[in-house]
Amino acid sequence: MIKKPIFLALAIAALAALPVISARSVARAQGRAEGAQSTSAPRKADNPPAGNAKNGRTVYTADGCYECHGREAQGGVGTGPKLGPSPLPYAVFAFQVRTPRDQMPPYTAKVLPDSELADIYAFVQSVAQPPKVDSIPQLK
């Protein structure tokens, strides 16, 4: 059994070794995503690939994304961040899924094909905006 002070020191050292996504790494991810596109179908960096939101919901659930990010990609306290309804640009989203920071496991192309990643992104984009607070009678 590891004593608490030693465990705490190991945990702090592990956290210090985690990569941090900076503006530079985001730009690098967008450049990679743009460079990885085929020349037959050029796409702007802010235009995601076509995806199927219905299949995206299925893959999102089957791959366990909901366990941290919630059933509707709303995120949760102490788990994963909110993903929808206004997701990150696709290039940044894909970079985070493929080479994540913090506790998220990497979903490489072998585990999650690009087509399924596009489907998940389409699902996250399709999540409806929550109602405005002042439109909820119980909160008035």
C-alpha positions in Angstrom: 0.0 0.0 0.0 1.3 3.5 -0.9 1.3 6.0 1.8 -0.7 9.2 1.1 2.3 11.7 1.0 4.1 9.5 -1.5 1.0 9.0 -3.5 0.3 12.7 -3.5 3.9 13.4 -4.7 3.5 10.9 -7.5 0.1 12.3 -8.5 1.6 15.9 -8.7 4.5 14.7 -10.7 2.2 12.9 -13.1 0.0 16.0 -13.5 3.1 18.2 -14.2 4.1 15.9 -17.0 0.7 16.3 -18.8 0.8 18.2 -22.1 -1.0 21.5 -22.3 -2.8 22.6 -25.4 -1.6 26.1 -26.3 -2.6 28.4 -29.1 0.5 27.2 -31.0 -0.6 23.5 -30.7 -4.1 24.5 -31.9 -2.6 26.2 -34.9 -0.4 23.2 -35.6 -3.5 20.9 -35.4 -5.4 23.1 -37.8 -2.4 23.0 -40.2 -2.2 19.2 -39.9 -5.9 18.9 -40.5 -5.8 21.1 -43.6 -2.7 19.3 -44.9 -4.3 15.9 -44.5 -7.2 16.7 -46.7 -7.3 15.3 -50.2 -6.7 17.6 -53.1 -10.0 16.4 -54.7 -12.2 18.0 -52.1 -10.5 21.1 -50.6 -12.1 22.3 -47.4 -11.7 25.4 -45.3 -10.3 24.9 -41.8 -13.6 25.9 -40.2 -15.8 23.7 -42.4 -16.0 20.2 -40.9 -16.3 17.1 -43.0 -19.8 15.8 -43.7 -21.0 13.6 -41.0 -24.1 11.7 -40.0 -25.4 13.1 -36.7 -27.7 10.0 -36.0 -24.7 7.6 -36.5 -22.6 10.1 -34.5 -24.9 9.7 -31.5 -24.7 5.9 -31.8 -20.9 6.0 -31.9 -20.7 8.6 -29.1 -22.7 6.2 -26.9 -21.0 3.0 -28.0 -17.5 4.4 -27.5 -18.4 5.7 -24.0 -18.0 9.4 -24.7 -21.2 10.0 -22.7 -19.5 8.6 -19.6 -17.5 11.8 -19.2 -19.2 14.3 -21.5 -22.8 13.5 -20.7 -25.5 12.0 -22.9 -26.1 15.3 -24.7 -22.5 16.4 -24.7 -23.3 18.9 -21.9 -20.2 18.0 -19.9 -20.2 17.6 -16.1 -18.4 18.8 -13.0 -15.3 16.8 -12.4 -15.6 14.8 -15.6 -15.3 15.9 -19.3 -15.9 19.4 -20.6 -19.0 20.5 -22.5 -18.7 19.6 -26.1 -22.0 21.0 -27.6 -24.0 22.7 -28.8 -21.2 25.0 -30.0 -18.3 22.7 -30.5 -14.7 23.7 -31.1 -13.6 24.0 -34.7 -13.3 20.6 -36.3 -9.5 20.7 -36.6 -9.1 21.4 -32.8 -11.8 18.8 -31.9 -10.0 16.1 -34.0 -6.6 17.0 -32.5 -8.0 16.8 -29.0 -9.6 13.4 -29.7 -6.5 12.0 -31.4 -3.9 13.4 -29.0 -5.8 14.3 -25.8 -4.6 16.1 -22.8 -5.6 15.3 -19.2 -7.3 12.0 -18.5 -9.0 11.3 -21.8 -7.7 8.3 -23.6 -6.4 8.8 -27.2 -8.8 7.7 -29.9 -6.4 7.0 -32.8 -7.7 6.4 -36.4 -7.3 2.6 -35.6 -9.8 2.9 -32.8 -12.0 5.6 -34.2 -12.0 6.0 -38.0 -12.1 9.5 -39.5 -15.6 8.9 -40.8 -16.9 8.1 -37.3 -15.1 11.1 -35.8 -16.9 13.3 -38.4 -20.2 11.6 -37.3 -19.5 12.4 -33.7 -18.7 16.0 -34.5 -22.0 16.2 -36.5 -23.8 14.9 -33.5 -22.2 17.4 -31.2 -23.1 20.2 -33.6 -26.7 19.0 -33.7 -27.2 19.3 -30.0 -29.9 21.9 -29.3 -29.1 25.1 -27.4 -30.5 25.0 -23.9 -33.4 27.3 -23.2 -32.6 30.9 -22.0 -32.8 31.1 -18.2 -35.4 33.9 -18.4 -37.7 31.7 -20.5 -38.0 29.0 -17.8 -41.1 29.9 -15.6 -39.8 28.1 -12.5 -36.7 30.3 -12.5 -38.6 33.6 -12.6 
